[in-house]
């Protein structure tokens, strides 16, 4: 039986609340135990994760590295057993190693695109998130500013 939009929203919003409060047990508990899972952040130094233990380790690495301040919803799209969520995240990056920006820190905003798939028990079986790495690196000073690039091509 397919989940309703409300059920998907409730599950994802609860998952995001666990992330916002650095609740590792809550995050891990939002994933199904009844099916094979998948978690992937792109880009990430760890690649796709396929066990709850790996997901726990990822969040144990991530949470000390970022401090979120706000998330602005942009849009959500729904399918029978999936939800696509686009948001704008704003906060402080303590250590950018989680997003291939080792040693970099500072305030940043970046768009995030999540694709969640749901298991028969209504919990998350797959979370994939794409992070606007170029925006983060630019704000942390690792990438050229658009005005620098335009000047170089004149």
N, C-alpha and C positions, 0 to 999 in steps of 0.2 A: 504494500500500500504506500503510495506517495505521500510525502509530508505536505502539509499546507504551507503557504508562504509565512503565516504567523509562526508555525512550529519551527521553520527554518530560521526566521528572524530571531526567535527566542533563543535557540541554540547558539547561533553565532553571536548575538549580543551578550549572552552569558560568557561565552569563550573570550570575547574581547574584554569583558569586565575582569575576568581572571588575569588576562594579560596586563591590563591597566593597573591592577593592584599587586602585581608580581606574585600571584598565587600559583605556584608551580603544580601543586596537587590538583587544584581546580582545572588548570589548563590540561593536564594529562588526563584527568577524569572526564573531560568533555569529548575525548576520543573513544570510539567503540573498542570493546575488548573481544567482540564476537567475529570480527572480520580482519583481514589484513589491512593495515593502515598505511598511509603515506603522508609525509610532511616534507615540504620543500620550500625553501626561501631562495629566490633568485635575485641577485647573486648571493652566494654563501660559500664560505670555506669548507663546509661540511657535506654538501650535496644532499641528495634525497635520503630521508630517514624512513625506516619501515618497521620500527618497534617502539613501544611506549618508553622503554628505557633510553633509546636514542633521543626521542622527543624530550624527555626529562633532562637529559644532558645538554641538549641544545638550549633550552630555556634557562638552565642553570648558568650557561655561558652568556646568554643574551641579557637577562634582567639586570645584572650589575653594570652593563655597558650602555644602557639607555635610560633616560627619564622622560617619559611622555608627559606633555602638558595639555595637549588637546588633539582631538580627532574630529575632522569635519566630514560628514558623509557627502558623497557626490552622487552616487547612484547605486542601485541594486537591480540585478536581473535574475530571473528565476527559471529553473527547469523542473522536471519531475523529481529529481533527487539531487539537485545542485543549486547553488546560489553564487552569483558573482557580485563582489562588493568592491566599490572604488571609494577611497577616502583620501583625505589630505592629513598626514600626521605631522605634528609639530612638537618639538621637544629638544632635549639636550643629549648629544652623543658624548658619552664619557670616554669610550674607546671604540673606534670604528672598525676593529678587527672583524666583527661579525658581518660587515658589509664590504670586506676587501679594502678597507681604508685604515690599515694598521697604524696605531699611534695618533690618529687624528681625533680631535675633539672639538666641540662647540655646538652652538644652537643650529638647528636645521629644520626645514620643512620638506616633505617629500610625498609624492603620490604613491599610494599602495593599491595594488590590484590583487584581491584575494579570490580564489576559486575554491569553494567548499563543496565536497560531496558527502552525502549522508548515507549511513548504514541502515539496515532494516530496523534496528532498535532506536532510530532517531538521532543517534549520536554522530559525530563527525568521523568519517573514515578517511578523508583526504583533505588536507589544507595545503594549498600552493599559494605563495605570495610573491609577487614581482614588485621590487622596490626601485624607485627612480634613483639609481646609484649616481648618475651624472649630476642630478640636482644636489644630492648630499655632498659629493666630492667638491662641487663648485662652491657650495656654501662653507665648506671647511677649508677651502683654499687649495685643494689638490688639483683642481682642473682650471683651465683658462676660462675667463669670463666671456660671455658672448661678444661683448664689445672688443675684447682682445682678439678674438678669432676674426671678427669682421675687419678690424684694422689690418690684420696680417694678410688678408686677401684683397686689399685695395691696391 
